[in-house]
């Protein structure tokens, strides 16, 4: 079962430390909590292959989450399921598009069956959702390259990620400053870097608006 609402922040810190660190730069606590809820949902999806050994069993679990989105997007999540209740509130407050979460789940199903990473589904779409939480709609195009840059670095293609940095930063000039914490983690090209170094990189990225 997912963590209780007070534990979502800790859950994300353990599962996704880069984005947790980036979220510290969100000025408003309520928006930070909404962003963390999105990341906690992704954390639940990411952990599924570590809990089951058969692709079919993993797919069944992903299908269950996909089915739950019907209640989330109709504001009728399962009562007593803290993460889905919180996610429903985020969807309602920010008018999030279900297609992004559906695509994310389908990409996970593809991965457990041996398909290549869908960078847009895994990284671009969730980054666009995070930006929408922080700054509202209309900024999706500004983060496409940054999302792909993040995906490349996370899949062992750091050189390709660096090559995309110029295009990413050019596009990010159109992004409102308030939305940058949903993007800043794209600057962290080395997943194995120590946390103090990551913090410094995020401070610099936030000050400059560049990844």
C-alpha positions as CSV (number, residue, x, y, z in Angstrom):
1,X,0.0,0.0,0.0
2,X,1.2,3.6,-0.6
3,X,2.4,5.7,2.3
4,X,0.1,7.9,4.3
5,X,-0.1,11.5,3.2
6,X,2.4,12.6,5.8
7,X,4.8,10.1,4.4
8,X,4.6,10.9,0.7
9,X,7.5,13.4,1.0
10,X,9.7,10.7,2.7
11,X,8.6,8.2,0.1
12,X,9.7,10.4,-2.8
13,X,13.0,11.3,-1.0
14,X,13.9,7.6,-0.8
15,X,12.7,6.6,-4.3
16,X,13.5,9.7,-6.4
17,X,16.1,11.9,-4.5
18,X,16.9,14.1,-7.5
19,X,13.3,15.3,-8.0
20,X,12.9,15.5,-4.2
21,X,15.8,17.8,-4.0
22,X,14.4,19.9,-6.9
23,X,11.1,20.2,-5.1
24,X,12.7,21.9,-2.2
25,X,12.9,25.0,-4.4
26,X,9.1,25.3,-4.7
27,X,8.2,28.4,-2.6
28,X,4.6,27.5,-1.7
29,X,4.1,24.5,0.5
30,X,0.8,23.5,-1.1
31,X,2.3,23.4,-4.6
32,X,5.3,21.5,-3.3
33,X,2.9,18.9,-1.8
34,X,1.0,18.6,-5.1
35,X,4.3,18.1,-7.0
36,X,5.4,15.5,-4.4
37,X,2.1,13.7,-4.9
38,X,2.8,13.3,-8.6
39,X,6.2,12.0,-7.9
40,X,4.9,9.6,-5.3
41,X,2.5,8.2,-7.9
42,X,5.5,7.6,-10.2
43,X,7.4,6.0,-7.4
44,X,4.7,3.5,-7.0
45,X,4.9,2.6,-10.6
46,X,8.7,2.4,-10.6
47,X,8.9,-0.1,-7.8
48,X,6.5,-2.7,-9.3
49,X,9.2,-4.6,-11.2
50,X,11.1,-5.0,-8.0
51,X,8.2,-6.7,-6.3
52,X,7.2,-9.2,-8.9
53,X,9.3,-11.5,-11.1
54,X,7.0,-12.2,-14.0
55,X,6.2,-9.6,-16.6
56,X,2.5,-10.7,-16.7
57,X,2.2,-10.1,-13.0
58,X,3.8,-6.7,-13.3
59,X,1.4,-5.9,-16.1
60,X,-1.5,-6.8,-14.0
61,X,-0.4,-4.4,-11.3
62,X,0.0,-1.7,-13.8
63,X,-3.4,-2.4,-15.2
64,X,-4.8,-2.0,-11.7
65,X,-3.3,1.5,-11.4
66,X,-4.6,2.3,-14.8
67,X,-8.1,1.3,-13.7
68,X,-7.8,3.5,-10.6
69,X,-7.2,6.6,-12.8
70,X,-10.9,6.4,-13.7
71,X,-11.8,7.3,-10.2
72,X,-9.0,9.8,-9.8
73,X,-10.1,11.8,-12.8
74,X,-13.8,11.6,-11.9
75,X,-13.0,12.7,-8.3
76,X,-14.0,9.4,-6.9
77,X,-10.8,7.6,-5.9
78,X,-11.0,4.6,-3.5
79,X,-11.7,5.9,0.0
80,X,-8.9,5.1,2.3
81,X,-6.2,5.0,-0.4
82,X,-4.1,8.1,0.6
83,X,-2.1,8.4,-2.6
84,X,-5.0,8.1,-5.0
85,X,-7.1,10.5,-2.8
86,X,-4.2,13.0,-2.9
87,X,-3.7,12.5,-6.6
88,X,-7.4,13.2,-7.3
89,X,-7.1,16.5,-5.5
90,X,-4.0,17.4,-7.6
91,X,-5.9,16.5,-10.8
92,X,-8.9,18.6,-9.8
93,X,-6.9,21.6,-8.7
94,X,-4.6,21.8,-11.7
95,X,-6.8,20.2,-14.5
96,X,-4.1,17.7,-15.3
97,X,-4.5,15.6,-18.5
98,X,-5.1,11.9,-18.0
99,X,-3.3,11.1,-21.2
100,X,0.1,11.8,-19.6
101,X,-0.5,9.3,-16.8
102,X,-2.0,6.7,-19.1
103,X,1.1,7.0,-21.4
104,X,3.4,6.6,-18.4
105,X,1.7,3.4,-17.3
106,X,1.7,2.0,-20.8
107,X,5.4,2.8,-21.1
108,X,6.1,0.9,-17.9
109,X,4.1,-2.1,-19.3
110,X,6.3,-1.9,-22.4
111,X,9.4,-1.9,-20.3
112,X,8.5,-5.1,-18.4
113,X,8.0,-6.8,-21.7
114,X,11.4,-5.7,-22.9
115,X,10.6,-2.7,-25.0
116,X,12.9,0.3,-25.2
117,X,12.5,3.3,-22.9
118,X,9.9,5.7,-24.2
119,X,11.6,8.9,-23.2
120,X,8.7,11.2,-23.8
121,X,6.3,9.0,-21.8
122,X,8.7,8.4,-18.9
123,X,10.3,11.9,-18.7
124,X,8.8,14.6,-20.9
125,X,5.1,14.0,-20.0
126,X,5.7,13.9,-16.2
127,X,7.9,17.0,-16.4
128,X,5.1,18.8,-18.3
129,X,2.6,17.7,-15.6
130,X,4.9,19.1,-12.9
131,X,5.2,22.4,-14.7
132,X,1.5,22.6,-15.0
133,X,1.1,22.1,-11.3
134,X,3.5,25.0,-10.6
135,X,2.6,27.4,-13.3
136,X,-0.6,26.4,-15.0
137,X,-1.1,25.3,-18.6
138,X,0.6,26.7,-21.7
139,X,4.2,25.8,-21.0
140,X,4.4,22.3,-22.2
141,X,6.6,23.0,-25.3
142,X,9.3,24.8,-23.2
143,X,10.3,21.6,-21.3
144,X,10.3,19.0,-24.1
145,X,14.1,19.1,-24.6
146,X,14.8,19.3,-20.8
147,X,12.6,16.2,-20.3
148,X,14.5,14.3,-23.0
149,X,17.8,15.5,-21.6
150,X,16.7,14.0,-18.2
151,X,15.7,10.8,-19.8
152,X,19.0,10.4,-21.7
153,X,21.0,11.0,-18.5
154,X,18.9,8.5,-16.6
155,X,19.3,5.8,-19.2
156,X,23.1,5.9,-19.4
157,X,23.4,8.3,-22.3
158,X,25.0,11.3,-20.6
159,X,26.9,12.4,-23.7
160,X,23.7,12.7,-25.7
161,X,22.1,14.6,-22.8
162,X,24.9,17.1,-22.7
163,X,24.6,17.6,-26.5
164,X,20.9,18.5,-25.9
165,X,21.7,21.1,-23.2
166,X,21.9,24.1,-25.5
167,X,18.5,23.4,-27.1
168,X,17.0,22.7,-23.7
169,X,18.2,26.0,-22.2
170,X,17.0,27.9,-25.3
171,X,13.5,26.6,-24.8
172,X,13.5,27.1,-21.1
173,X,13.8,30.9,-21.6
174,X,10.1,30.8,-22.1
175,X,9.4,29.0,-18.8
176,X,8.1,31.0,-15.9
177,X,10.6,31.1,-13.0
178,X,8.0,29.6,-10.6
179,X,7.9,26.4,-12.8
180,X,11.7,25.8,-12.8
181,X,11.7,23.4,-9.8
182,X,9.8,20.9,-11.9
183,X,12.7,21.1,-14.4
184,X,15.9,21.7,-12.4
185,X,16.7,18.0,-11.9
186,X,17.5,17.8,-15.6
187,X,20.8,19.5,-14.7
188,X,21.8,16.4,-12.7
189,X,23.6,14.3,-15.4
190,X,25.4,12.0,-13.0
191,X,22.9,9.8,-11.0
192,X,25.8,8.6,-8.8
193,X,27.0,12.1,-7.8
194,X,26.9,12.8,-4.0
195,X,24.0,14.7,-2.7
196,X,26.0,17.8,-1.6
197,X,27.2,18.2,-5.2
198,X,23.7,17.7,-6.5
199,X,22.4,20.4,-4.2
200,X,25.0,22.8,-5.5
201,X,24.1,22.1,-9.1
202,X,20.5,22.6,-8.3
203,X,21.2,25.9,-6.6
204,X,23.1,27.1,-9.6
205,X,20.5,25.9,-12.0
206,X,17.7,27.6,-10.1
207,X,19.7,30.9,-9.9
208,X,20.4,30.9,-13.7
209,X,17.3,29.2,-15.0
210,X,19.5,26.8,-17.0
211,X,20.0,23.1,-16.9
